[in-house]
Amino acid sequence: MVSKYIRTLTSGLPKAILGLAGLLAVAATAQTATDSSTIDDFEAGTAQNKFLGYTFFYSDAADGGTSKILSATAGTGTALVFDPAKSIDTTGGANGSKKSLELNFTYGTTKPISAGCACAYGQMVGVGTQFVPGTDNGAVLDMTGGTGISFWAKAAAPTIVTVEVATSTVKDFGFHNAQFNITTSWAKYSFLLAEGLGGLARPTWATALVPFDITKTQKIQFKVSADDNTTMTAGTLWLDDIKVAGYNWVPPAACMTCVSAAGAGTGLLLSDLEPATVASPKGGTQNQVGGYWYAYNDVGSRTVASQTDYSEIFAGISTGSVALPADPKTPLLVASPGKGAGGTAGAYIQFTLGPTYSEAGSTDVIQPFVGIGTKVSDKLGVSFLDATPSTGISFDYKTDSSSTFKFIRLECKANQVLSTNTGVVHYVLLPATKGVWKSATVPWTKLVLPDWAASPPLATNPLKVSALEKFQWAVQDAPGTTGTIAVDNLKMMGMTAWPALAIKDQGAKANRGLHLSQISGMLLVDYVMPSGVDRSELNVTDISGAMVASQPITEKGNLHASLNTQAFHNGLYTLQIRNSQGVVSMPFTVLH
């Protein structure tokens, strides 16, 4: 009896833009270990697995069959789309986990006819997940070192399942496989990644003798055929915790050689987050080009009103004052004493990731994320750092020993158009440090663009170092993931001096139009806005240059604003009004 896998493309879901700070974070965080790598445990609740490949469903529809997969959504033609609302069972997975993959199906009433031999075969459905993105275009993964694959499964009724390991060397769909009798209770199943007893074999109908080639693996598929389950008309199969033993998967975007012992970073110091001094007036959360450090989460991307939960940051942000309000939805980073390298101050956050979500008008499921960053551009986005001599950046960083995420993502954003998708950004993945400080030295040449981005190749779109905007360190992983990130001693390799940002002071004439007055702990601001300005902001800095208050200005024409200064310490401050034409400023004193 001929049995055949019907080749179907994955859903082709577009990758959504992650909102806050204008950077994208779409790559699933990999899980690695010295003895095994998890291909997917489905806790993220998305179509993308931990190897960055995609999960897909298939059936006999391409050969005229009428079998249905109820846990998938119909796509174009006979394609079946992974739909988290249907495809993920949230009632509980194996080993006490929260989620598992569900294949819920009914067989059609007629047998499909194979196009290859014009012969009928038993009704068939299946689910698979890629070892590497782009398998339908020939992409392969060299899994050398892998000794076997294990998975957990259960079924609504005893079910025979054929597990296929697809390789690019097999052209007739007769993939190497192993069969299992799946019971109605969760159990672990495994097979060797080699031909022979306890391992893989090809079906008897395969047309050519092709040895299993572990260097050309593409995907793993779980097929439920009526030829093997002769009395079955419908069924449900659940899968969880698919792992490969003996193979340590590393994401293609990771730079393991970028990381070394703490203190190895070189270059001109951009920020060490130590308090400002008279000799070095820029310090704390302000870097040497005048930009500020910040924290962010995914609340700004959760645009659907029903999605009220979000990723939260619990430490390293303001605890609340009039000048620095505490708002978990818009966290304000503060320099954390003792959290930097060698017990110094550093940029540090402790967090818990929220649930997955979709943006308004999209069915894409996005993993939660948090991060910290520092800007090297004017806040209005009209002036950027020209770091033309630089060759890369270096910094010290640390993640805690108990966190489960395996990589952090360094994102480098410049003022350049890379794609119609504004979230496309240059990035590199760096391994979590498990409780010790490490140094990362990242040449610009190590940065990559997302493989899903509809943009020209990286060779034609290197990072525009003459117009740098910001650097960010992000964690994106499964809901409920906890952990910490700390960053310190950020340096720019190849730089010898900091050029001034090109925003101009509008001069004394413009300043004469700015009037300040103080009444009962309030600073009153009056200013005639210049014509043609569509974006402005009001900032207050202290004597060290650190920003203590900031708010957008929406008025045009005559500006009348007030600022509560009751929480300000006694001292000298500067008020700035920044817009696309430049900046006007005026000092004032607070005395309580």
N, C-alpha and C positions, 0 to 999 in steps of 0.2 A: 504494500500500500504506500503510495507516495504521500509524504508529508512535507510541507514547505513553509518557510517563513516568508511572509509577504512584506517586501521592503516598503516602509512608509517613512516619510520625513517626519522629524519632530515638529512640534507645533509652530515653531518660528515666532514665538512670542517676542515682541519688541521689548528691549530693556528700558525700564522707566528711569526718568531723571530724578535724582534725589535732590531735594530742594535746598536746605539751609547752607549758606556760604557758597552756593553756586557750584558745588562739586558733586561729582557722581561717585557713587559707591555701589557697584553692582556685582563685583566678583564675590562668589560665595567663599567664605573662609574655609580653608582646607583643614582636615583633621589627620594628623600623622602620628605615628608611634614607631618605636624601634622594631616591634615585632609584627605590626599590622597597620593597615590604613583602612579607614572606614570609607567606603564608596558612597553610602548614604544611610542615614538612620531616620530620615524623613521628618525630623523634629523641626527643621526650618519651614516645612510646609510649602515649599516651592518646587517648581519643575526642575530647577538646577540642583545637581548633586554636588557632593564635596570634591569631586574631581573636575568640576566646572562643566561637565557634560549635562545632557538633558534627558529626562525621563519621558517615555512615550508609550502609547498603546498602539496595537495593531490587531487586525482581524482578517477574516477571509473575504472581505468585501471586494478587494481588488480582483479576485477570481470569480466574482459573481455570487459569493456567499451572502447570506443575510444575517449573520450573527451580529449581536449588539453588545457593546460594552456600556453598561449603564453608569459606570463611574468615570466616564470620559465625556467630553463635549464634542459634538460633531464639528469638524472643520471643513475646509474646502474639499469638494469631491468626497473621496473615501477616507480622508485623513481624520484622525482622532486626536483631540487636544487634551493634554493634561490640564485638569481644572481642580485647583486645590479644594474648592468647596465640595467636589464630588470624589476626587481621587485620593484624598487624605482622610483616613478614619481617625477621629479625635477622641474616641471612647477609650483608647488605651492600646499601647503597642506591646512588644516583647520586653521582658526584663523590667517591668514597671514603668516603661516610658509612656509618653503621652500620645504619641502618634504612630501610625503605620500606613503603608500604601495599600489601597484596596482595589482589587480587580473584580468587579461585579458584572456578570455577563449572562446572556441567554444565547443558546445556539440557534442558528437559523433552521428553517424547515427543509432547505435543499442543500445538497453538498456542493461545494465550489468545484470548479473545473480548472485544473492547472493549465496555464497558457503554454508552458514548456512542453508538455506531452499530451495535451488535450484529454487528460484523464482525471477522474473525480477523486477527491480525497476527503477525509473526515472534516467536519466543521472545526474551526480553530479560532482561538483568541489568544492574546498575549500582552505582556508588558515588558518593557526593557529600559535600560538606562545606559548612557554612553560612558565609556572610559575616558573619552576626550571629545570636545566639541568638534563638529564638522566631519563626522564619520561618513555621512552620505556623500561627501566630497572627497573621500579617500584618507582622511586624517587617521592616524594610528597612534597607539601608545606602546612604547617598549616597557613591558612589565617584568623585565628580567629580574630574577631574585624572588619573584612571587612563587610560593609553593602550593597555595590552595585558596579556594574561595569558600566562605561560609555565609550562611544567611539563616534567619529565623522565619518561620512560616506557620500558618494554620489555614484551614479551609472550613467552609460551612458543612461539608461532607467529605469523607475520604476521597482524595483527588490525586491522580498521577500527573506530575508536572515534569516537563522536559526543560532542563536548564541548558541554554546554549551560550557558548562563548564565541562570539563572532570575530573572525580575523579577516583582514583584507585579502589573504591568500586563497580563501574559499570563495569561488565564483558561482556555485550552483545552489546556494542557500542550504547546502548540507553541512551545517556548522557542527563543530565538535560539541558534544553534549553529554550530560549525565541525567538520569531519571531518578525521581524520588516519589515515594508514597507519602503525601502530606496528610497528617491527621487533623482532628478537630481541635487540638490543643496546641498552644505555642511550643515549638521544638526547634532545636538547632540542627541544620543540615550542612554538610560540607563535602567537597570533592577536591582532588588534586589537580593542579594545573599542568597535567601531563597525560599522555595517552596510556591506557592500561588499567589494571585492577585498581579500583578506587578513584579512577580519574575519568578521562574523557574518551569518547568514541564517536565516530561519524555514523550517520544512519546508513542502512544497507543500500538505500537507493541512490546514494551519492555517486556522481558520475566519474569522479577522478580520485586517485590516491593523493591526498594532500596531507602532509604531516602538520601537526599543531605547531604554530610558530608564535611563541610568547612575545616576540618583538613586534608583532603586527596586530595586537589586540585592538578591538574597536568598541564592543559593547557586550553586555550580558542580557539575556532575554529569558523570560519565564513563560513557556507556552503550554496552554491547556488544550489538548486536542481530543475530539470525539473518537478518534481512532484508539486512543488509550483509555478513554472513559466512556465505554459503549452505552451505558444506561443513563448517562447524564444529559439533561436538557438545559440546565442552568446551574450556576454556582457562584461562589465568592471565594477568592484567595486573598489572604493578607500577607504582606512581606514586611520585614524590618531588619535592621542592622546587617546590611550586606557589607562584608569585609574581605580584603585580600591579605593573606598572611605572607610574611617574608618580604614585603615590598613597602618601601617608605616613599609615599607619593609626595612630590614637591610641586607646587603650582608653577606653571611656566613663567609667571610674572615675578616669582620670588628671586631675590638676590641673596643667596646664602653667603657668598664670598664678600658681601659688603659689610659683614658684621665681624667685629673683633673685640678684644678685651677693652674695658672702659678706659677712657682717657686717650684713645688713639686718634681722635679726631683732630684735623688740622684746618687752618684757614683763619680768616679775619672774623673775630667774634661779633656775631649779630645780636645775641642775647644770652645771658646766663641767669636772668631773672633775679639777680641780687638787687637789693635796694639801691636807689639812686644816691649819688653823693655829689658834693660840690664839684669835684674833679670829673665826675662822670654823671652829668645831670639826667641822662636817660637810663632808666633802670626799672626794676620791678617788671610789670607787665608791658612796658613800652620797650621796643627794640631800638637798635642804634639808627635806624632810618626813620623813626617816628611812628611806626605802626604798633599795634597792640596785639597781645595774646588774647585769645577768646576760647570759649568752650561752646559746643553745639550738640544738638540731638536731632531726632527725626520728627519733632513735633510740627515743624513748618511744612513737611511734606504730606502730613495726614490731613488732606483737604476735605475728606468726606466727613460730614457732621457726626455720623454715628461712631467714628473712630476717635474716641476720647482718650484712650490709653496711649502711652508713648514711652520711649526710653528715658530713664531718669538718671541724673548725675547727683550724687549725694555728698561728695567731698571735693575740695579744690575750687569751690565757687563761693560767691558772696553769701554770707549768712543774713544779710539784710541791713540796709540803712537808707536814708533818704537819697544819699549820693549814689549808693550801690544797692539797689533793691534786690531782694531775693525772690526769684521767680523760676520755678523748675522748668517752665516752658521756654524761658529765654535766659539760660544760666549765664552769669557773668564770672569769668575766670579771675581768680586772685593768685598771686604768687604764693606758693605753699612752703613755709619755712621747714627745713629738714626733709623735704620730699625730693630734693634734687640729688645729683651725684655727690658722693662724699659728705652727705648730711647738709648740703647747702640748700638754697631755695630752688624750686623748680616749678614747672607747669605740670600739674597733677590732677587727675580726676579718678573718682571711684564711681562705678555705674552698674546699673542693671538694665539690660535690653528689654524693650517692650515687645508686644506682639507684632507679627507681620501685618502688612496693610496694603491697600491699593489706593492709588491716586484717583481723584475724581475723573470720570470719563474713561477709565482704564481698568482692565481685568488683570493686569500684571500684578503679581504678588511680590512685594519687596521685603527683604529682610531688614530688621531694625538695625540702627547704627547710632554711634556717638563719636565724638572726636574733640581734639583740641587743635588750635592753629594759631598762626601769627601772620598779620598782613605786612607786606612790604610795599603797599601802595596807599595812596590817599583814600580815605574812607568813602569819598564820593566816586571813586573809580575813574578819576580824570588824570591821575599822575601815577607812574609806575617806576619800579626800581630798574635802572639800567645796570645790570651786572655782567656786561659783555665780557670782561676778562675772566669771569669765574668758570670753573670746570665742574663744579658740583657742590654739594653741601655735606657737612658732617655734623653729628650730634650724638649725645649720650641719651640712652633711653632704657626704660625698665618696665616690665609687666610683672604682676604678682605671681607667686608660686602656685596659687590655687586656681587661677583662671583657666578655663577650658578652651579659649580661643587660641589658635596656633600661630596666627600671623596678624600683624598690624599693617595698615596700608598708608604709605607716605604718598601724598598727593601734591603735585607741584603745578600751580595754576599761573598762567601768563595771560596777558591781554592779547589773545590771538583766536582766530576762528578756526576750529578743527573739524567741525561737522555741523550739520543742521540741528543735531542734538546738542544743546548747550551744556549738557552734563559731561561731555567727553573731556577727559583730563589726563595728563601724563601722570603715571604712578609707578610704584614698585612695592612689592610685598616684602616685609622683613619679619623674621621669625620672632615669636614671643620669647622673652628672656627667662621666664620661670623664676623670678625673684632676685635676679642679679643684674647689675648695671652692665650694659654693653655699649660699645661705640659703633655707629653706622657711618660708613664713608660711601656716599652715593654719587658717583659721577653722573652727569646729565645723560651720558650714553646708556646708562642702565635703565632709564625710564622707558616705559612702554605705553601704548595706547590700548584701550580695551579691544579684544578681538572681535567684539560684536559691533563696534562703531562703524557707521557708514561714512568713512572718511578715507582720504588717501593714506598710503603707507607711512609709517613712522619716519622713514628716510626722507620723505618730502615734508614732514611736519615735526621736526625736532622742537623741543621746548624753546620758546622765544625768550632767551635770557636777557634781552635788552628791554623787556617790559614785564618783569615779574610782578605778580599780584599777591600771592599768598602761598603758604605751606600748611598742610594739614596732616595730622596723624589720626587715622580712623580705625575703629573696630566695628565690623559688621558680621553678625553671626545669628545663631538660632535664638528665638525668643527665650527670655529668662537667663541668658548668659550673663554672668557677673565677672567683674575684674577691675583692674586699674591700669592706667597708662601714666607714665611720668617721662618728661622730656627736659633736657638741660643742655647747656653749652652748645647752642646752635651756631655754626660757623659756615662761612662761604669760602670754599677753596679757590685760590687764585686771585682773590681780592686783596688790595692793599689799602684802600680808603673807600669811604662811603660817599657816593654822589648824592647831592641834595635832590629830593623829589621836586619835580618841575612845577609844583603849584606855586603861584606867585602871590606875594602880599600886594593888595590893591593900593597900599600907600596911605599917607597921612590924609589926603583929600577925602578918600572913602571913609577913613576912620572918623572924620569929623561928623559924619552922618550917624554914628553910633552913639547912643546915649544910655548910660547905666545909672540906676538909682536903687537905694536899698531902704526897705521899710519892714520892720518887725520880722526879721529873718527871711525876707524875700528879696531876690534880686530882680529888678524890673528892667526889661530890655526894650528899647525903641530903636528902630532902624528902617530906613527907606530901602527896600530891596531893589537892586538894579534890574532894568528891563532885560528880557530875554533869558532869565534864569528859571530853570524848571526843577532843579534839585538843590536843596540847601540843608545844612544842619547846624545846630548850635552845640558847641563843646565847651567844657570848662576843664582846664588843667591846673594842677598845683604847681608849686615853685620848682619841683623836680621835673615837670613836664608830663607827669602821669595824669591820665584822664580820670576825672572824678564824676563827670556827668556828661551825658550826650542825649540829644533828642532831635528828631527830624523837624524840619520847618516846611509846612505846606502852604503858608500864606504867600501871596504875591502883592507887591506894592508896599504898604506900610505894615511893618512887623511890630506887634506888641506881644511880648512873651514875658513869663514870670518863671522863676526858678527858686525852689525852696532851698535855702542854705543853712537851715538849722542844724543839720548833721555835719556840716563842714567844720573842721578844726580851725582855730584862729590862724590866720596867715594870709599870704599873698597868693592870689589866683589870677588866671587869665581867661577871659571869655573870648571865644573865637566864633565867627560866623563864616562857614565855608560854603562855597558854591562853585559852579563850573567856571566862574571868572577869576576865582582866587579866594583869598582869605582876608577878612578884617578882624582885628583883635584889639582888646583893651584890658589893662590890668584892673583889678579891684581887690579890696581887702575885706576879710571877714573878722569882726571883733564881736564876740558875744558878751 
